[in-house]
Amino acid sequence: MKKYDYVLVGSGLFAGVWAYLAAKQGKRCLVVEKRDHIGGNIYCEDIEGIHVHKYGAHIFHTSNRQVWEFVTGLAEFNRYTNSPVANYKGEMYNMPFNMNTFSKMWGISTPQEAKDIITRQRAGITGEPQNLEEQAISLVGVDLYEKLVKGYTEKQWGRDCRDLPAFIIRRLPVRYTYDNNYFNDLYQGIPIGGYNVLIERLFEGCEIRCNEDYLEHKDHYDSLGETVVYTGTLDSYYQYRFGRLEYRSLRFETEVKDTDNFQGVAVVNYTDRETPYTRIIEHKHFEFGTQPKTVITREYPAAWQEGMEPYYPVNDRKNQQLYEQYAALAAEERGVIFGGRLAEYRYYDMDKVIESALKRAGQYGLYRE
């Protein structure tokens, strides 16, 4: 009889959902986490009484009622609505692309005027868009692409838009109403008290070991549990047998400002190519804070290198083929469950991670819809 039913490698949302469901079934869980805290990328730091999103802005949104009921059963959520603003060389535009954006860009007032301009500007794109530039122009025309998409995207991915796959931009919301709500989902908000409230509920009752690298002591940790739930990078699990998967990373600069309101909104995207950061986050606005000071974070995209945090998988054809090789090995692995953003090599929103975890846990008898 091993000491634990599950050894959870990593402590993000996938592992957290698994831990919570397992504990409800009386299972014993050990969490092994490389960082000095649990919670993965949704972890918050308290600075000046403000819950600072340490690894970038996280706004929970979903249309999956099952997922929404799951998270709101663990923490109370506020009514925060994501309405970012784009700054192009001092010109301010509402995001996502909507009638407020079109009116500012072209001095128009009706949806038909906006549609006519975009139709004219995308006339040069015929057939299926072959890259991100063509996809963006086919959605919003040349003007919006040049000012609000091109520079931001090239900073984010470190590549020319013509060298990026079209699917990256298909998530881009475009609407012909005066609606600044970025997401189309039914449910949206942020946990009152920050994401750590949710994290602590998910891992309640687990034994937790931070500052521990599972892969450096793999045999030891494998010996402690009946099953391993692995949420780290898949290529590192197999010691990069076929080569390394590519990622984009981020660098953050956080600063306390001696003012109660720095930019008037939680997120401002800087869409020109010359500004080195992609956005500034003012954290207090996520929870409608009234503190006398404020905390901002500048977010810089970075080429991923060994030792850096892998944030965004580069899901081009080469990397996807490499991932499939590792996924084939994982499918044959006994006693290990692979899940989450890194192990599945997917750009997952938070609700999709939870959805994936609930589905997998159901396959192992830990959850019933």
Secondary structure, DSSP 8 states (H G I E B T S, - for coil): --SEEEEEES-SHHHHHHHHHHHHTT--EEEE-SSSSSSGGG-EEEETTEEEETTS---EEES-HHHHHHHHTTS-B-------EEEETTEEEESSBSHHHHHHHHS--SHHHHHHHHHHHTTT--SS--SHHHHHHHHHHHHHIIIIIHHHHHHHHSS-GGGS-GGGGTT--B-SSS-------SEEE-BTT-HHHHHHHHTTT-EEE-S--GGGGHHHHHHHEEEEEE-S-HHHHTTTTT----EEEEEEEEEEESSS-SSSSSEEEE-SSSSS-SEEEEGGGGGT---SSEEEEEEEEEE--TTS---EE--SHHHHHHHHHHHHHHHH-SSEEE-STTTTT----HHHHHHHHHHHHHHTTS---
